[in-house]
Amino acid sequence: MTKKNGKTTGKVKKTNGKVNYEAALKYPLFEAIFNRRSRRFGLGMELPSDSTLGFKSQIDPVPLTEFQEAMLVWAGTGLTGLCLADLPPENGIDLLCQWTGRTWPSACNNHGTELFFTNDSGLYYVDVKHMLPKDKELDVFFRLNVNDKIDRLLELYREGLVKLEDGRANLPDKMPGLFDFNQWNTNKPGTTTFIPVTDITEEYLNLLTLYCSSTYAFNIWDEKNNRSCGQDKWISEGRIKEDVKMSLYDLEVRILTGLNVEQAFICQNMSLALQALGLGGWTFTGLIPRFTLGSNPELFKGLGFRFEQPKSGPTRPVGKDGIFEGYCPPYYKTMSDAFDKMDEHKWAAWDSKKPFPYEEPDKHLVKAPRPTDTTNEIVKSVADYIYNTYGSFPAYVDPMYMRLVFQAQNLDLDFYDKYYPPGSYTDQHVNTFKYFHPDKENPYKQKPEKKQPWDK
């Protein structure tokens, strides 16, 4: 180890060592589950001396490697093959928005949540939405050996990675954008900070085709204005059931809760991957969403999302121009136009030239009913009513929704040795530089308790 200004640095050493991929890929699932903890104190961090946990790291920050970030991203939200879509084709399969499989489940296979992250080198967006596996490729990785699996993962990761700007993102570092108890360690040098953002609009429009179908024919009721949401014509015709009311507010809460769990799935997947990679980190909500997305760039640039003003209340994030845009104005002139584009995008995935999971796709797909022209007309009327009445779609929920944040960093094990009994970290944390930074001297003095099956 090398000292500089009293601190240990991760000096590059001359070595032909290779990354021990098996150390990550063969780490036991249940060990990762049982060892999962929020571990917040990273290299280079400091808690003030007047705290009962006061500590100043004596080791310079060391950023994650490309392999570690790729593993976290792909564990969190990566493309893994084709979904099985093992539903009766005659009832329900028509709600599927796409056929790709990812590491987390999504209502109607919409996968409307995408991942942004920042590290010392820049701000990035991971565009997995537009990736496609090969036809009948149910599992991208299963049949590959370790080296081929890593090569494929890195290939996909690099393909989906979009660099938005150089340098660490200007995320909130104080109130009103970041809670005070998160300010000492959030988005610090050496860390990688991940922010999942969910598009509410696509699945909202998709589910309206179900709720407005002749089978359900819900009367979507605007309780604030005591009227139906643009469905009067079809109520008078008997096409929409006047007495089967669904509150607009309840509808949007239902949609939000069904989609916001996607962020939790992604963060939990990454939390488990931390254990295999010997990293610290945690999931939290201390970054205030609107400031993080960029509502007040004079305070914090954030992720640079566009905000629009509804008829009442604060501005709302609608998308990041050219990168991740909601199906709503100003990206479309009307909500009818937005629905048409969503509908076009959805059914393009059903084109016979696209990949499918079935041995005989035509046999099954032909059985799937599509929304009628009348259903689509009702959906457009509902969506137009909501936007025209509230100046926003959705009425009550941000079109682009952010809540959870996830951060990863190399731990300062000395902090945990000082304040905790044995067991606050694992051998995988002790060995992380040996396994995943073979070109650097190990800054840790701690020794593992036992030899692992993947030790070489």
ABEGO torsion letter per residue (X at the ends): XBBBGGBBBBBBBBBABBBBAAAAAABBAAAAAAABBBBABBBGBBBBAABAABBBBABBBBBBBAAAAAAAAAAAABBAEBBAGBBBAABGAAABABABBBABBBBGGAGABBBBBBBAAEBBBBBAAABBBBBGBABAAAABBAAAAAAAAAAAAAAABBBABBEBBBBBABOAABBAAAAAABGBBGBBBBBBBBBAAAAAAAAAAAAABAAAGBBBBBAAAGBBBGAAAAAAAGABBAABBBBAAAAAAAAAAAAAAAAAAAAAAAAAAAAAAGBBEBBBAABBAAAAAGABAAABAEAGBBBBBBABEBBBBAEBBGABBBBBOAABABAAAAAAAAAAAAAAAABAABBBABABAAAAAAABBBBBAAAAAAAAAAAAAAAAAAGBOBAABBABBBABBBBBBBBBAAAAAAABBBGABBAAAAAAAAAABAABBBABABBBABBBAABX
